[in-house]
């Protein structure tokens, strides 16, 4: 998960984990809660919205309830359109290019 804060222009990356565990919904909501707490503690600001590519990873009712209870507005872009999520998509591309260069060297 690449967390991008548009105000501070800071990117936070999730460490690599076992894919069987990462694919479970429980892991995603636990990670998001930890990430939310960390970001809000470090910045003294509250997360107001979550923008996702509508890929389905944040579609569960439990996750929607969590966001609603915490005042987080969920914004979904059209799937398969990186143009609508430009900054985060560019960061993902940059990170992939850097990793590829390190593998080549």
N, C-alpha and C positions, 0 to 999 in steps of 0.2 A: 504494500500500500504506500502510495506516495501522497503524503499530506502536504498541501501547498497553501500557504497563508498569503492571500493577495495583498493584504495591508502591509505586512512586514517583509514580504518577498522571501520568506524562509520556507525551505522544504524539509520535511521530516520523513525519513524512510523507516519502514518496518523491517526488522531483521528477517532473514530467510528462515522458514520453518518447514516442518514436515508437511507435504501437500495433502495427505489424508486428514491431518488435523486442521490445516488451514481451510480446507473446503467445507468444514462443518460450520453451520450457522452460529453455534455456540461460541466457537473460537472468534468469529468475526465480531460479534457483539461484545465479548469480553475485551478484545483488542481495542475496539472503538472506545469503550468506556475508559480504559487506561489511557489511551491517546488523548481523549477529551480532557481528562483530569490533568494530565501532564501539560498540555498546551495552555489550559486555563490557569494553571498554577504559575507557569513560566512567564506568561504574558500579562497576567492580571486582567485578562479580557475574557468575555464569554463567547462561546461559539454560537453564531446566530444562524448560519445556514450550512448545509452539506450539499455540495454539487457532485452528482455522479452521472456516469454515462448511460444509465438506464439498462445496465447489463444484467440486472436481476439480483445482484449480490446484496442489495439493501432493501429488498421487497417484502420481507417478512412482517407480519403484523406486530410482533414483539419489538422489532427494531423501530417501526413507525411509532409505536406507543412510547418507546424510550425517547425518541426525538421530540415528540409532542409534549411529553412531561417536562422535558428540559428546555422547551422553547426553541428548538432547532427546526428551522424550515428546510424541507427537503426540495432541492431543485434537480430535475432530471433533464438531461439533454437527449436528443435523438440518438439511438444506438448507431454505432459505426460512423459517427461524424466527429472526428477529432477537432474540426474547425470550431465547434461550439465550446470546447474545453481547452482552448489554445495554450494557456500557460502551463497547465499540468501535463498536457500531451507533449509539449516541447521539452519540459523537464524530463519526462520519461524517455524521450528520444535521445536527449543529451546523455543521460545516464547509461543507456544501452550502448551508445557510440563509445563512451569512455571505457566501459567494460570490455567491449570488443577490441579496442586498441590495447588494453592491458593484456588480453589473451594472446594477441598477435606478437607482442614484444616478448 
